[in-house]
């Protein structure tokens, strides 16, 4: 049954041929293990050293559990993982997952990175209280274990990644995501350490850094923008603690700033407002700090791309004037006919080209503009929700709340 889970996703014959080729070329034993660490297939000669040592493992420890733990570590890191087992032998593990579900791993080894010596065997003997005759036998068996220099181990680790990461598309995508998370976490940690070295008294939110982030987004410098973002996240985590709710609040503020920067930088207003609201909806599903930090990085990339990959429509000037009119009159009872009249077009024709250029109907766009302004008022004033609804052009509080939740995933009260 355990084999079915893996082989229902990966073609068994193809996997067997890949493992056989690896063992023949590299000369290391290689195995398929399931999600519990049990061996499904094995290529190459098993080590008598392992069989001898395994008899002395205490009940709370097992090779299967160690291999599973190493696999999960590799999955978190987003790459093949080199680790040392209970008996000081080395292995490389590559995990396989599908739709976030861990299916099993490819395990290469055991091997040594330098010739065995008495120190290695003595260390194992002390930790597991092995008798002298067993130590002598282990030392003799260790001489038959393949020695692989560290630089070659690194290349073998890469080879495993290149060979098996494409077996399941989800595995490679998840690895890339995990690699990005790990890299970002290290950068944020560096930022936190810098703030720790500074005097905590008098530290205030680095507005200049925030302005620098906006500038980088407007100029299309994504890498520098992400670097500054990580510094900002480091500051928030340092000053506020590891509070997901506080970081979400900062993320909402930052997303609003990025939205305005993207619009000012020439991005399509309709697309930017949609991205902003999509971010708010995604925010409700995020349950960890690292996922939130990564989502912010993706948002910086998307906002930047929206400015520099925007292709103007032939009616762009007409739409620009229409959008300008809407931004000045959204608080009033503005209609499609009003805007069409302003740009001197037939209402039906104007409605058609507006949808073509913006991707949204006139009514949808007007509601998004109103929701965007209401978000600013909810965050920065103590006006009542009914007052904000009226101030932004909505007929009543009930309709305002319905539209607000449709675009943001939150009620006005929840957003505030």
C-alpha positions as CSV (number, residue, x, y, z in Angstrom):
1,X,0.0,0.0,0.0
2,X,2.9,2.3,0.8
3,X,4.4,1.7,-2.6
4,X,1.2,2.5,-4.3
5,X,1.2,6.0,-2.9
6,X,4.6,6.9,-4.5
7,X,4.2,4.9,-7.7
8,X,0.8,6.3,-8.4
9,X,2.6,9.6,-8.9
10,X,6.0,8.4,-10.3
11,X,6.4,5.7,-12.9
12,X,8.1,2.8,-11.2
13,X,10.1,1.6,-14.2
14,X,11.5,5.1,-14.9
15,X,12.5,5.5,-11.2
16,X,14.2,2.1,-11.2
17,X,16.2,2.9,-14.3
18,X,17.4,6.2,-12.8
19,X,18.5,4.6,-9.5
20,X,20.3,1.8,-11.4
21,X,22.1,4.3,-13.5
22,X,23.1,6.4,-10.5
23,X,24.5,3.4,-8.6
24,X,26.4,2.1,-11.7
25,X,28.1,5.5,-12.3
26,X,28.6,6.8,-8.8
27,X,29.2,3.5,-7.0
28,X,27.1,4.4,-3.9
29,X,24.2,2.3,-2.7
30,X,20.9,4.1,-3.4
31,X,17.4,3.4,-2.1
32,X,13.8,4.5,-2.4
33,X,12.3,4.9,1.1
34,X,8.6,5.6,1.8
35,X,7.2,8.4,3.9
36,X,7.9,6.4,7.1
37,X,11.6,5.6,6.2
38,X,11.0,2.0,5.2
39,X,13.0,0.7,2.2
40,X,11.0,0.1,-1.0
41,X,13.8,-0.6,-3.4
42,X,17.6,-0.8,-3.1
43,X,20.4,-0.7,-5.6
44,X,24.0,-1.6,-4.7
45,X,25.6,-3.7,-2.0
46,X,24.4,-3.2,1.6
47,X,27.0,-2.5,4.2
48,X,27.7,-5.2,6.8
49,X,28.8,-2.3,9.1
50,X,25.2,-1.0,9.2
51,X,23.7,-4.5,9.8
52,X,26.1,-5.1,12.7
53,X,25.6,-1.6,14.3
54,X,21.8,-1.6,13.9
55,X,21.5,-4.5,16.5
56,X,22.7,-2.1,19.2
57,X,20.4,0.8,18.5
58,X,18.2,1.6,21.6
59,X,14.4,1.2,21.2
60,X,13.8,4.9,20.9
61,X,16.1,5.3,17.9
62,X,15.8,3.8,14.4
63,X,17.4,4.3,11.0
64,X,13.9,4.8,9.5
65,X,13.0,7.7,11.8
66,X,16.4,9.3,11.2
67,X,16.0,9.0,7.4
68,X,12.5,10.5,7.6
69,X,13.7,13.4,9.8
70,X,16.5,14.1,7.4
71,X,14.0,14.0,4.5
72,X,11.8,16.6,6.1
73,X,14.8,18.8,6.8
74,X,15.7,18.6,3.1
75,X,12.2,19.5,2.2
76,X,12.4,22.6,4.4
77,X,15.7,23.6,3.0
78,X,14.6,23.1,-0.6
79,X,17.6,21.0,-1.6
80,X,19.3,17.6,-1.2
81,X,20.5,17.2,2.4
82,X,23.8,15.6,3.5
83,X,23.7,14.1,7.0
84,X,25.5,11.8,9.4
85,X,23.7,8.8,10.9
86,X,23.9,7.3,14.4
87,X,27.1,5.4,13.5
88,X,28.9,8.4,12.0
89,X,28.4,7.3,8.4
90,X,27.2,9.9,5.8
91,X,24.1,9.8,3.5
92,X,22.4,12.2,1.1
93,X,18.6,12.3,1.0
94,X,16.3,13.9,-1.6
95,X,12.6,14.1,-0.7
96,X,9.7,13.7,-3.1
97,X,6.4,15.5,-2.5
98,X,3.2,16.1,-4.4
99,X,0.7,18.9,-3.7
100,X,2.4,19.5,-0.3
101,X,2.2,15.8,0.7
102,X,5.5,14.0,1.5
103,X,5.6,10.7,-0.4
104,X,9.1,9.3,0.3
105,X,12.8,9.9,-0.5
106,X,15.8,8.9,-2.5
107,X,18.6,7.9,-0.1
108,X,22.2,7.6,-1.2
109,X,24.9,6.1,1.0
110,X,26.4,5.2,3.4
111,X,29.8,6.7,2.6
112,X,32.7,8.3,4.5
113,X,34.4,11.6,3.6
114,X,37.8,10.5,4.9
115,X,39.4,7.1,5.7
116,X,38.0,5.5,9.0
117,X,40.1,5.8,12.1
118,X,39.9,4.5,15.7
119,X,38.5,7.9,16.9
120,X,35.4,7.4,14.7
121,X,34.8,3.9,16.1
122,X,35.6,4.9,19.7
123,X,33.1,7.8,19.5
124,X,30.3,5.4,18.4
125,X,31.3,2.9,21.1
126,X,31.0,5.5,23.9
127,X,27.6,6.7,22.7
128,X,26.1,3.3,22.5
129,X,28.2,1.3,25.0
130,X,29.4,-1.2,22.5
131,X,31.6,-4.1,23.6
132,X,35.3,-4.2,22.5
133,X,34.8,-7.2,20.1
134,X,32.0,-5.4,18.2
135,X,34.2,-2.3,18.0
136,X,37.0,-4.3,16.4
137,X,34.5,-5.8,13.9
138,X,33.1,-2.4,13.1
139,X,36.5,-1.0,12.5
140,X,37.3,-3.9,10.1
141,X,34.0,-3.4,8.2
142,X,34.5,0.4,8.0
143,X,37.5,-0.1,5.7
144,X,35.0,-1.5,3.0
145,X,32.9,1.7,3.0
146,X,33.4,3.9,0.1
147,X,35.3,7.2,0.8
148,X,34.1,10.2,-1.1
149,X,36.0,13.5,-0.8
150,X,33.8,16.5,0.4
151,X,33.9,18.4,-3.0
152,X,32.7,15.2,-4.7
153,X,29.9,14.8,-2.1
154,X,28.7,18.3,-3.0
155,X,28.5,17.4,-6.7
156,X,26.7,14.1,-6.0
157,X,24.2,16.1,-3.9
158,X,23.6,18.4,-6.9
159,X,23.3,15.4,-9.2
160,X,20.5,13.9,-7.0
161,X,18.7,17.3,-7.2
162,X,19.1,17.5,-11.0
163,X,18.0,13.9,-11.5
164,X,15.0,13.7,-9.3
165,X,13.6,17.2,-8.8
166,X,11.8,17.1,-12.2
167,X,10.1,13.7,-11.5
168,X,7.2,15.6,-10.0
169,X,6.6,19.3,-10.9
170,X,5.3,20.0,-7.5
171,X,8.5,18.8,-5.8
172,X,10.6,21.3,-7.8
173,X,8.2,24.2,-7.3
174,X,8.1,23.5,-3.5
175,X,11.9,23.3,-3.4
176,X,12.1,26.7,-5.1
177,X,9.6,28.2,-2.6
178,X,11.4,26.7,0.3
179,X,14.8,27.9,-0.9
180,X,13.4,31.4,-1.3
181,X,11.9,31.2,2.2
182,X,15.2,30.0,3.7
183,X,17.2,32.8,1.9
184,X,14.8,35.4,3.1
185,X,14.8,34.2,6.6
186,X,18.6,34.4,6.7
187,X,18.4,38.0,5.4
188,X,15.8,39.0,7.9
189,X,17.8,37.4,10.7
190,X,20.8,39.5,9.7
191,X,18.7,42.6,9.8
192,X,17.4,41.7,13.3
193,X,21.0,41.2,14.5
194,X,22.0,44.6,13.3
195,X,19.1,46.2,15.2
196,X,20.1,44.2,18.3
197,X,23.6,45.7,18.1
198,X,22.1,49.2,18.1
199,X,20.7,50.9,21.3
200,X,17.1,49.9,21.7
201,X,16.2,53.3,23.2
202,X,14.9,55.9,20.8
203,X,14.5,53.5,17.8
204,X,11.7,54.6,15.6
205,X,10.2,53.2,12.5
206,X,12.6,53.7,9.6
207,X,10.5,55.9,7.4
208,X,13.6,56.7,5.2
209,X,13.9,53.0,4.5
210,X,10.3,52.8,3.6
211,X,10.7,55.7,1.1
212,X,13.8,54.0,-0.3
213,X,11.7,50.8,-0.9
214,X,9.1,52.9,-2.8
215,X,11.8,54.5,-4.9
216,X,13.3,51.1,-5.8
217,X,9.8,49.8,-6.8
218,X,9.2,52.9,-9.0
219,X,12.5,52.4,-10.7
220,X,12.1,48.7,-11.3
221,X,15.0,47.6,-9.1
222,X,13.4,44.4,-7.7
223,X,16.5,42.9,-6.1
224,X,17.3,46.1,-4.1
225,X,13.6,46.5,-3.2
226,X,13.4,43.0,-1.8
227,X,16.6,43.7,0.2
228,X,15.2,46.8,1.8
229,X,11.9,45.0,2.4
230,X,13.8,42.3,4.4
231,X,15.4,45.1,6.5
232,X,12.0,46.5,7.2
233,X,10.6,43.1,8.2
234,X,13.7,42.6,10.4
235,X,12.9,45.9,12.2
236,X,9.3,45.0,12.7
237,X,10.1,41.6,14.1
238,X,12.8,43.0,16.3
239,X,10.8,45.9,17.7
240,X,7.4,44.2,17.9
241,X,8.3,40.6,18.6
242,X,7.2,37.6,16.5
243,X,3.6,38.7,16.3
244,X,1.8,37.5,13.2
245,X,-1.0,40.0,13.7
246,X,1.3,43.0,14.1
247,X,3.2,42.0,11.0
248,X,0.0,41.5,9.1
249,X,-1.0,45.1,10.1
250,X,2.3,46.4,8.8
251,X,1.9,44.3,5.6
252,X,-1.4,45.9,4.9
253,X,0.0,49.4,5.4
254,X,3.0,48.6,3.2
255,X,0.8,47.1,0.5
256,X,-1.2,50.3,0.3
257,X,2.0,52.3,-0.1
258,X,3.2,50.0,-2.8
259,X,-0.1,50.3,-4.6
260,X,0.0,54.0,-4.7
261,X,3.7,53.9,-5.8
262,X,2.8,51.5,-8.6
263,X,-0.1,53.7,-9.8
264,X,2.1,56.8,-9.6
265,X,4.8,54.9,-11.6
266,X,2.4,54.3,-14.5
267,X,0.9,50.9,-13.7
268,X,-2.7,50.2,-14.7
269,X,-4.8,51.5,-11.9
270,X,-7.4,48.7,-12.3
271,X,-4.8,46.0,-12.1
272,X,-3.1,47.6,-9.1
273,X,-6.3,47.8,-7.1
274,X,-7.1,44.2,-7.9
275,X,-3.6,43.1,-6.8
276,X,-4.1,45.1,-3.6
277,X,-7.4,43.4,-2.8
278,X,-6.1,40.0,-3.8
279,X,-3.2,40.5,-1.3
280,X,-5.7,41.3,1.5
281,X,-7.7,38.1,0.7
282,X,-4.6,36.0,0.7
283,X,-3.6,37.5,4.0
284,X,-6.5,35.8,5.7
285,X,-5.1,32.4,4.8
286,X,-1.5,33.0,5.9
287,X,-0.7,31.3,9.2
288,X,3.1,31.7,9.6
289,X,5.6,34.5,9.6
290,X,7.8,33.1,6.9
291,X,4.8,32.6,4.5
292,X,3.8,36.2,5.1
293,X,7.3,37.5,4.5
294,X,7.5,35.6,1.3
295,X,4.1,36.8,0.2
296,X,5.3,40.4,0.7
297,X,8.3,39.7,-1.5
298,X,6.1,38.3,-4.2
299,X,3.9,41.4,-3.9
300,X,6.9,43.7,-4.4
301,X,7.7,41.8,-7.6
302,X,4.2,41.9,-8.9
303,X,3.7,45.6,-8.3
304,X,7.0,46.4,-10.0
305,X,6.2,44.2,-13.0
306,X,2.8,45.9,-13.3
307,X,4.5,49.2,-13.9
308,X,7.1,48.1,-16.4
309,X,5.2,45.5,-18.3
310,X,2.1,47.6,-18.9
311,X,1.2,48.0,-22.5
312,X,-0.9,51.2,-23.2
313,X,-4.2,50.7,-25.1
314,X,-4.9,52.9,-28.2
315,X,-7.7,54.6,-26.2
316,X,-5.3,55.1,-23.2
317,X,-5.7,58.9,-23.2
318,X,-9.5,58.7,-23.1
319,X,-9.4,56.1,-20.3
320,X,-6.8,58.2,-18.4
321,X,-9.2,61.2,-18.5
322,X,-12.1,58.9,-17.4
323,X,-10.1,57.5,-14.5
324,X,-9.0,61.0,-13.4
325,X,-12.6,62.1,-13.4
326,X,-13.6,59.1,-11.3
327,X,-10.9,59.7,-8.8
328,X,-12.2,63.3,-8.3
329,X,-15.9,62.4,-8.2
330,X,-16.1,58.9,-6.7
331,X,-17.7,60.4,-3.5
332,X,-20.6,61.7,-5.5
333,X,-23.4,59.8,-7.2
334,X,-21.2,59.5,-10.4
335,X,-22.6,57.3,-13.2
336,X,-21.3,55.8,-16.4
337,X,-23.3,58.4,-18.4
338,X,-21.6,61.2,-16.4
339,X,-18.1,59.9,-17.2
340,X,-18.9,59.1,-20.9
341,X,-20.2,62.6,-21.3
342,X,-17.0,64.0,-19.7
343,X,-14.9,62.2,-22.3
344,X,-17.3,62.9,-25.2
345,X,-18.2,59.3,-26.0
346,X,-21.4,57.4,-26.4
347,X,-22.1,55.6,-23.1
348,X,-22.4,52.1,-24.7
349,X,-19.1,52.6,-26.6
350,X,-17.4,54.1,-23.6
351,X,-18.5,51.1,-21.4
352,X,-17.0,48.7,-24.0
353,X,-13.6,50.3,-24.4
354,X,-13.4,50.9,-20.6
355,X,-13.8,47.1,-20.0
356,X,-11.2,46.4,-22.8
357,X,-8.6,48.7,-21.3
358,X,-9.1,48.1,-17.6
359,X,-10.3,44.5,-17.5
360,X,-13.2,45.6,-15.2
361,X,-16.6,47.1,-15.9
362,X,-17.2,50.7,-15.0
363,X,-19.2,49.8,-11.9
364,X,-16.5,47.3,-10.6
365,X,-13.8,49.9,-11.1
366,X,-15.8,52.6,-9.3
367,X,-16.4,50.3,-6.4
368,X,-12.7,49.4,-6.2
369,X,-11.7,53.1,-6.1
370,X,-14.3,53.7,-3.3
371,X,-13.1,50.7,-1.3
372,X,-9.5,51.9,-1.7
373,X,-10.3,55.3,-0.3
374,X,-12.4,53.7,2.5
375,X,-9.4,51.6,3.5
376,X,-7.4,54.8,4.0
377,X,-10.1,56.3,6.2
378,X,-10.6,53.2,8.2
379,X,-6.9,53.0,9.0
380,X,-6.2,56.6,9.6
381,X,-9.4,58.2,11.1
382,X,-11.9,57.4,13.9
383,X,-14.9,58.2,11.6
384,X,-17.8,55.8,12.0
385,X,-18.3,53.1,9.4
386,X,-21.6,54.7,8.2
387,X,-19.8,58.1,7.8
388,X,-17.0,56.5,5.8
389,X,-19.5,54.7,3.6
390,X,-21.3,57.9,2.8
391,X,-18.0,59.9,2.4
392,X,-16.8,57.4,-0.2
393,X,-20.0,57.4,-2.3
394,X,-21.8,54.3,-1.0
395,X,-25.6,54.4,-0.6
396,X,-25.7,52.8,2.9
397,X,-23.6,50.9,5.4
398,X,-25.0,47.5,4.4
399,X,-24.1,47.8,0.8
400,X,-20.7,49.3,1.7
401,X,-19.9,46.3,3.9
402,X,-21.0,43.9,1.2
403,X,-18.8,45.5,-1.5
404,X,-15.9,45.9,0.9
405,X,-15.8,42.3,1.8
406,X,-16.2,41.2,-1.8
407,X,-13.0,43.0,-2.8
408,X,-10.9,42.5,0.4
409,X,-12.2,39.4,2.1
410,X,-12.8,41.4,5.3
411,X,-15.6,43.5,6.7
412,X,-14.8,47.2,7.3
413,X,-14.7,46.5,11.0
414,X,-12.3,43.6,10.6
415,X,-10.0,45.7,8.4
416,X,-10.0,48.5,11.0
